[in-house]
């Protein structure tokens, strides 16, 4: 199967999508990667952790959606072609608001907001 066909199978059979769309940027990059032999690689779908779709607002088992692939990355050492979908956080296991944003100085110059202090 071509890389695009692998993505379509994942989207339809696993996610329950109606289909897949590739942005012009993604299509161009996929063509370059396939010429370099990327079709032989396994496909990894990078998508939101909040939904089975590529849209974090579509909860549960949504129907009537299309998975949109916006870009591709090559993880050649791992043997993966990574399809990037939707607006995703690339650092897994990090909160939406990093704890560093809660750190501050109080009026006396003491550090507050670290480790529950």
Number of C-alpha atoms within 10 A of each C-alpha: 9 13 21 19 12 14 22 19 17 18 23 15 11 11 21 19 22 14 17 18 15 17 12 12 12 20 17 13 16 23 15 12 17 16 10 10 12 21 20 14 18 17 20 19 18 19 23 19 14 14 16 19 27 26 21 15 11 14 11 10 11 15 12 8 17 18 23 21 23 18 19 21 16 17 15 12 6 9 14 18 23 19 23 21 22 17 13 16 14 11 7 8 8 10 9 7 8 9 12 9 9 11 15 13 10 10 7 6 8 9 12 13 15 12 7 7 7
